Amino acid sequence: MKLVISFSLVYLVAVVPHSVAQTVLQGDSIYLGLQAHKDSLASVVTRLGQRYHKTEIRTWFHALMRNGEDMYGTRVDGYALHYERLGIICCVSEKTGRLFRMQLNRHAFITSSRGIQPGAATFARVIERYGPSQRGKEYDGQPRAQVITFDHKTWFVALRYPHIAFISRGKLKAGEDPLKRQVQEIWLW
């Protein structure tokens, strides 16, 4: 009788997601060396690479003509570079060629300088760490949340501070407590 010994070697590879979030440094205004109103499209591509999807940023407008007629339209204000794998959208102005907004979601694995992470904090936590929003005074004891839309289809609720905004997607409903809204994105202005 022959004894056959077989060895099986199994390699276990632990895939650890970014358990330690990257900090947005220097006054909550710089991410991976990029800063709104300072860096150009070329510097965005140099730092983040060319694996992005590009879309136009259009602004809807309404104008009243001298003859009393209404004019409606859109204009291209810039381009959005969607780095989906990195969890970031970089918005670049067509007029200046400069970065004017970075939208970071929970896939960007970031934290603000005061410990706010997309997907892990509420507006109440933001106010606890940052104080009342700079974009409005308290109203009936509640901090003022700003409602934003760029296309009248997608809505955001924001608590804005200098160079940084904490974003929750969707319209603010009547009677809704904004303090309970989840921070889904951080935008650097």
C-alpha positions as CSV (number, residue, x, y, z in Angstrom):
1,M,0.0,0.0,0.0
2,K,1.3,3.3,-1.0
3,L,0.6,6.4,1.0
4,V,0.1,9.6,-0.9
5,I,0.5,12.9,0.9
6,S,-0.9,15.9,-0.7
7,F,-0.2,19.4,0.4
8,S,-2.5,22.2,-0.5
9,L,-1.2,25.7,0.0
10,V,-3.9,28.4,0.3
11,Y,-3.1,32.0,0.3
12,L,-5.5,34.3,2.0
13,V,-5.3,37.8,0.9
14,A,-7.1,40.3,3.1
15,V,-8.6,43.1,1.1
16,V,-8.9,46.0,3.6
17,P,-10.9,48.9,2.3
18,H,-9.5,52.3,3.2
19,S,-10.2,51.9,6.9
20,V,-8.4,55.0,7.7
21,A,-9.9,57.9,5.9
22,Q,-7.7,60.4,4.2
23,T,-7.9,63.8,5.8
24,V,-8.8,66.9,3.8
25,L,-6.0,69.2,4.9
26,Q,-5.3,72.9,5.2
27,G,-8.6,74.4,6.2
28,D,-10.8,71.8,4.5
29,S,-9.8,73.2,1.1
30,I,-7.2,70.8,-0.4
31,Y,-7.7,67.2,-1.5
32,L,-4.7,65.3,-2.9
33,G,-2.9,68.5,-3.5
34,L,-5.8,70.0,-5.5
35,Q,-7.5,73.2,-4.5
36,A,-10.6,74.9,-6.1
37,H,-9.8,78.2,-7.8
38,K,-6.1,77.5,-7.8
39,D,-5.6,74.4,-10.0
40,S,-6.2,73.9,-13.7
41,L,-7.7,71.0,-15.7
42,A,-4.1,69.9,-16.5
43,S,-3.2,69.7,-12.8
44,V,-6.4,67.7,-12.1
45,V,-5.5,65.1,-14.9
46,T,-1.9,65.0,-13.7
47,R,-2.8,64.2,-10.1
48,L,-5.9,62.0,-10.7
49,G,-5.1,60.4,-14.1
50,Q,-7.1,60.1,-17.3
51,R,-9.6,57.5,-16.3
52,Y,-12.6,59.8,-16.1
53,H,-15.9,60.4,-17.8
54,K,-16.4,64.0,-19.0
55,T,-19.8,65.7,-19.0
56,E,-20.8,69.3,-19.7
57,I,-22.0,71.5,-16.8
58,R,-24.9,73.5,-18.2
59,T,-26.8,76.3,-16.5
60,W,-30.4,76.9,-17.2
61,F,-31.5,80.5,-17.5
62,H,-34.5,82.6,-18.2
63,A,-34.3,86.2,-19.5
64,L,-36.9,88.8,-20.3
65,M,-36.2,90.4,-23.7
66,R,-36.6,94.1,-24.4
67,N,-39.6,93.4,-26.5
68,G,-41.3,91.7,-23.6
69,E,-40.7,88.1,-24.8
70,D,-39.3,85.4,-22.6
71,M,-36.1,83.6,-23.6
72,Y,-35.1,80.3,-22.1
73,G,-32.0,78.3,-22.6
74,T,-28.9,76.7,-21.3
75,R,-25.2,77.6,-21.5
76,V,-22.1,75.6,-20.9
77,D,-20.3,76.8,-17.9
78,G,-17.7,74.1,-17.7
79,Y,-17.0,70.4,-17.5
80,A,-17.3,67.7,-14.9
81,L,-14.6,65.0,-14.7
82,H,-16.2,62.0,-13.1
83,Y,-13.6,59.8,-11.4
84,E,-16.1,57.2,-10.3
85,R,-13.5,54.7,-8.9
86,L,-12.0,57.5,-6.7
87,G,-15.4,58.9,-5.6
88,I,-14.7,62.4,-6.9
89,I,-16.2,64.8,-9.5
90,C,-13.9,67.7,-10.4
91,C,-15.8,70.7,-11.9
92,V,-13.7,72.9,-14.2
93,S,-14.8,76.3,-15.5
94,E,-14.8,76.7,-19.3
95,K,-14.2,80.4,-18.9
96,T,-11.1,80.3,-16.6
97,G,-9.9,76.7,-17.1
98,R,-9.7,76.4,-13.3
99,L,-11.1,73.9,-10.9
100,F,-14.1,75.5,-9.1
101,R,-15.6,72.6,-7.2
102,M,-14.7,69.1,-6.0
103,Q,-17.5,66.8,-5.1
104,L,-16.3,63.9,-2.8
105,N,-18.6,61.0,-1.9
106,R,-18.1,58.2,0.5
107,H,-16.0,56.2,-2.0
108,A,-13.3,58.9,-1.8
109,F,-12.4,57.7,1.8
110,I,-12.0,61.2,3.1
111,T,-12.7,63.0,6.4
112,S,-12.8,66.7,7.0
113,S,-10.3,68.3,9.3
114,R,-12.9,68.1,12.1
115,G,-13.8,64.4,11.6
116,I,-16.8,64.5,9.3
117,Q,-17.0,61.6,6.8
118,P,-19.5,61.2,4.0
119,G,-21.9,58.3,4.8
120,A,-20.9,58.4,8.5
121,A,-22.2,61.7,9.8
122,T,-25.4,63.7,10.1
123,F,-26.0,67.5,9.8
124,A,-26.3,67.5,13.6
125,R,-22.7,66.2,13.9
126,V,-21.5,68.8,11.4
127,I,-23.1,71.6,13.4
128,E,-21.6,70.1,16.6
129,R,-18.1,70.2,15.1
130,Y,-18.3,73.3,12.9
131,G,-21.0,75.5,14.5
132,P,-24.0,77.1,12.7
133,S,-23.7,77.3,8.9
134,Q,-22.1,80.4,7.6
135,R,-24.8,80.7,4.9
136,G,-27.7,81.5,7.1
137,K,-28.7,82.4,10.6
138,E,-30.6,80.0,12.8
139,Y,-34.3,80.0,12.1
140,D,-36.7,78.8,14.8
141,G,-33.7,77.2,16.6
142,Q,-32.7,75.2,13.5
143,P,-29.6,76.0,11.4
144,R,-30.4,77.1,8.0
145,A,-29.8,74.5,5.3
146,Q,-29.5,75.7,1.8
147,V,-31.3,74.0,-1.0
148,I,-29.3,73.7,-4.3
149,T,-30.2,72.6,-7.8
150,F,-28.3,73.1,-11.0
151,D,-30.8,71.6,-13.4
152,H,-34.2,71.7,-11.6
153,K,-34.1,67.8,-11.6
154,T,-31.4,66.9,-9.0
155,W,-31.7,68.6,-5.6
156,F,-29.2,68.9,-2.7
157,V,-29.4,70.2,0.8
158,A,-26.2,71.9,2.0
159,L,-24.6,73.2,5.1
160,R,-22.0,75.6,3.7
161,Y,-18.8,76.9,5.3
162,P,-15.8,78.7,3.9
163,H,-14.3,76.4,1.2
164,I,-16.4,73.3,2.3
165,A,-20.0,72.2,2.1
166,F,-21.7,69.1,3.6
167,I,-24.2,67.7,1.2
168,S,-27.3,65.5,1.4
169,R,-29.1,64.5,-1.8
170,G,-32.8,65.2,-2.3
171,K,-35.2,68.1,-1.6
172,L,-35.8,69.2,2.0
173,K,-39.4,68.3,2.7
174,A,-41.8,70.5,4.6
175,G,-41.5,69.9,8.4
176,E,-38.4,67.7,7.9
177,D,-35.7,68.1,10.5
178,P,-32.5,68.9,8.6
179,L,-30.3,67.8,11.6
180,K,-31.2,64.2,10.9
181,R,-30.1,64.3,7.3
182,Q,-27.1,62.2,6.4
183,V,-24.0,63.8,4.9
184,Q,-23.6,61.9,1.6
185,E,-20.9,64.1,0.0
186,I,-18.4,66.8,0.9
187,W,-17.9,69.6,-1.7
188,L,-14.8,71.7,-1.7
189,W,-15.4,75.2,-3.2
